[in-house]
Amino acid sequence: MITVALLIVSNVFMTFAWYGHLKYGHDWPLWKAILVSWSIALIEYCLAVPANRLGYVRFSGFQLKTIQEVVTLLVFIGFEATFLKEKLRWNYLVAFGFLGVAAFFAFAFNVPASPA
């Protein structure tokens, strides 16, 4: 599905925008970290906005946000392990499991919207 694919790619950019400078940007002045992060985030916005517009045809706003949060954590797990070289801890997996339960409830009882 195009919505999920765009959200995954946009999240990769946003994760680097928010957290990429933590590994290599310590010597940067704050203004430079912000400018680089905003530049990367612009690409993320160019992907996330169409993803949400396309997705809103099929999903509710709440469901889109739930997808976004699940994708964000999946992308961050990969980023944390590969880029930041941090270990994935059991309690992080439990927290992610609870988010999976939340996603289940967001999608399992989908009631058609009433006509406005």
C-alpha positions in Angstrom: 0.0 0.0 0.0 1.3 3.4 -1.0 0.3 5.2 2.2 2.3 2.8 4.4 5.3 2.9 2.0 5.4 6.7 2.0 5.1 6.8 5.8 8.0 4.4 6.1 10.3 6.4 3.9 9.2 9.7 5.5 9.9 8.2 8.9 13.4 7.3 7.9 14.1 10.9 7.0 12.4 12.2 10.1 14.3 9.9 12.4 17.6 11.1 10.9 16.4 14.7 11.2 15.5 14.3 14.9 18.3 11.9 16.0 21.0 11.7 13.4 23.0 14.6 14.9 23.2 12.8 18.2 26.0 10.6 16.8 28.0 12.9 14.7 26.8 16.4 15.4 28.1 17.0 18.9 30.8 19.4 17.6 28.2 21.4 15.6 26.8 24.6 16.9 23.1 24.3 17.7 22.1 26.5 14.8 23.8 24.1 12.4 22.1 21.0 13.9 18.7 22.8 13.6 19.3 23.9 10.0 20.5 20.4 8.9 17.5 18.8 10.8 15.0 21.2 9.1 16.5 20.5 5.7 16.0 16.7 6.2 12.6 17.2 7.8 11.4 19.1 4.6 11.9 15.9 2.6 10.0 14.0 5.3 7.1 16.5 5.0 7.0 16.2 1.2 6.4 12.4 1.7 4.2 12.4 4.8 1.7 14.9 3.6 0.8 12.9 0.4 0.8 9.7 2.5 -1.8 11.1 4.8 -3.9 12.6 2.0 -3.9 9.4 0.1 -4.5 7.3 3.3 -7.4 9.4 4.5 -9.5 8.0 1.7 -9.3 4.6 3.3 -8.4 5.2 6.9 -9.7 7.5 9.6 -7.4 10.2 11.0 -7.0 8.1 14.2 -6.0 5.1 12.2 -3.5 7.1 10.2 -1.9 8.3 13.4 -1.8 4.8 14.7 -0.1 3.6 11.6 2.4 6.5 11.9 3.3 5.6 15.5 3.8 1.9 14.7 6.0 2.8 11.7 7.9 5.4 13.8 8.8 2.8 16.4 9.7 0.2 13.8 12.0 2.6 12.0 13.5 3.8 15.2 14.3 0.2 16.4 16.3 -0.2 13.2 17.9 3.2 13.5 18.8 2.6 17.2 20.5 -0.7 16.5 22.3 0.2 13.3 23.1 3.9 13.5 23.3 4.6 17.2 24.6 1.1 18.0 22.3 0.9 21.1 21.0 -2.4 22.3 17.3 -3.2 22.0 16.0 -3.9 25.5 13.2 -6.2 26.6 11.2 -3.4 28.0 11.3 -1.6 24.7 9.8 -4.7 23.0 7.1 -4.9 25.7 6.2 -1.2 25.1 6.1 -1.9 21.3 3.8 -4.9 22.0 1.4 -2.7 23.9 1.4 -0.3 20.9 0.6 -3.3 18.7 -2.4 -4.0 21.0 -3.5 -0.4 20.6 -3.2 -0.7 16.8 -5.3 -3.8 16.9 -8.1 -2.0 18.8 -7.8 1.0 16.4 -8.5 -1.3 13.4 -10.4 -4.3 14.7 -13.8 -2.7 15.3 -14.0 -0.4 12.3 -17.4 1.1 12.2 -18.4 2.9 9.0 -18.6 6.6 9.4 -22.0 8.1 9.4 -22.8 10.4 6.5 -22.2 14.0 7.3 
